[in-house]
């Protein structure tokens, strides 16, 4: 099986090592390092922990329940397996984004995804400089400056990468998320992992915790009874797109039409063929979308007032998106 590594050894220059399972004890021997011994956290051998180190099962078969078994391990964050695509976190970010971005990046050893940030405010901003500094120390994090809202900036970023086909060839899932949605590194990786285990899902979103603000929280609020729930709608605040949809002839016009985000979330389900298992809320992961206040007003609403978002309808009509979808 594949395990996410939470030990400091992941950044200690060792690219591999050996594991040895004896009953409920997992012994890790990284090259050039002392042995680590972790105890199983559950009977199914889905997690191991010792002190500040933890391992969590991500995908594939669990380690066998035999009394003794052995194999090799490679820490995620070192080098991805040849041919395996990564996940991508994309966000168009403003001057209030730093605490959220830092949370996304907080545990580098747990990152099996890249992060692409487009800063939409002035390039002279100290926040932009800080983001550039973060990208310099985190491989896989890129930052550029371009004015605009999230979806137009996503299209702009894709063009710079060589277009939708180039992005779909590199990434399997893309989380197109607002810059105020809080989710720890390990949960982002877990969300991508769950989607890889459910390849039928074309669009998804994490569930939202009880303190989250937003129009649709009655709909996508966390439900602890489920790992995921199939649905016909996920909001444009934090959708995960299966990258193959970027090349889908039904979804391409929607992506060309979207400006503010209005209407596109209603198009996810029909663009995926209206299948019962095409769209999902991932309850195994909870994000937090904080309410806006006088201290932290919405920067996007300063760009375009909320009631003007519905003016996007003209672009959906121009692109020939079926009117019954939105």
Rosetta blueprint (number, residue, H / E / L):
1 X L
2 X E
3 X E
4 X E
5 X E
6 X L
7 X L
8 X H
9 X H
10 X H
11 X H
12 X L
13 X L
14 X L
15 X L
16 X L
17 X E
18 X E
19 X E
20 X E
21 X E
22 X E
23 X L
24 X L
25 X E
26 X E
27 X E
28 X E
29 X E
30 X E
31 X L
32 X L
33 X L
34 X L
35 X E
36 X E
37 X E
38 X E
39 X E
40 X E
41 X L
42 X L
43 X L
44 X L
45 X L
46 X L
47 X E
48 X E
49 X E
50 X E
51 X L
52 X L
53 X E
54 X E
55 X E
56 X E
57 X E
58 X E
59 X E
60 X L
61 X L
62 X L
63 X L
64 X L
65 X L
66 X L
67 X L
68 X E
69 X E
70 X E
71 X E
72 X E
73 X E
74 X L
75 X L
76 X L
77 X L
78 X L
79 X L
80 X L
81 X L
82 X L
83 X L
84 X L
85 X L
86 X E
87 X E
88 X E
89 X E
90 X E
91 X E
92 X E
93 X E
94 X L
95 X L
96 X L
97 X L
98 X H
99 X H
100 X H
101 X H
102 X H
103 X H
104 X H
105 X L
106 X L
107 X L
108 X H
109 X H
110 X H
111 X L
112 X L
113 X E
114 X E
115 X E
116 X E
117 X E
118 X E
119 X E
120 X L
121 X L
122 X L
123 X L
124 X L
125 X L
126 X H
127 X H
128 X H
129 X H
130 X H
131 X H
132 X H
133 X H
134 X H
135 X H
136 X H
137 X H
138 X L
139 X L
140 X L
141 X E
142 X E
143 X E
144 X E
145 X E
146 X L
147 X L
148 X L
149 X L
150 X H
151 X H
152 X H
153 X H
154 X H
155 X H
156 X H
157 X H
158 X H
159 X H
160 X H
161 X L
162 X L
163 X L
164 X H
165 X H
166 X H
167 X H
168 X H
169 X H
170 X H
171 X E
172 X E
173 X E
174 X E
175 X E
176 X E
177 X E
178 X L
179 X L
180 X L
181 X E
182 X E
183 X L
184 X L
185 X H
186 X H
187 X H
188 X H
189 X H
190 X H
191 X H
192 X H
193 X H
194 X H
195 X H
196 X H
197 X L
198 X L
199 X L
200 X L
201 X L
202 X L
203 X E
204 X E
205 X E
206 X E
207 X E
208 X E
209 X L
210 X L
211 X L
212 X L
213 X L
214 X L
215 X L
216 X L
217 X H
218 X H
219 X H
220 X H
221 X E
222 X L
223 X L
224 X L
225 X L
226 X L
227 X L
228 X L
229 X E
230 X E
231 X E
232 X L
233 X L
234 X L
235 X L
236 X L
237 X L
238 X E
239 X E
240 X E
241 X E
242 X E
243 X H
244 X H
245 X H
246 X H
247 X H
248 X L
249 X H
250 X H
251 X H
252 X H
253 X H
254 X H
255 X H
256 X H
257 X H
258 X L
259 X L
260 X L
261 X L
262 X L
263 X L
264 X H
265 X H
266 X H
267 X H
268 X H
269 X H
270 X H
271 X H
272 X L
273 X L
274 X L
275 X L
276 X L
277 X L
278 X L
279 X E
280 X E
281 X E
282 X E
283 X E
284 X E
285 X E
286 X E
287 X E
288 X E
289 X E
290 X L
291 X L
292 X L
293 X L
294 X L
295 X L
296 X L
297 X L
298 X L
299 X H
300 X H
301 X H
302 X H
303 X H
304 X L
305 X L
306 X H
307 X H
308 X H
309 X H
310 X H
311 X H
312 X H
313 X H
314 X H
315 X H
316 X H
317 X H
318 X H
319 X L
320 X L
321 X L
322 X L
323 X H
324 X H
325 X H
326 X L
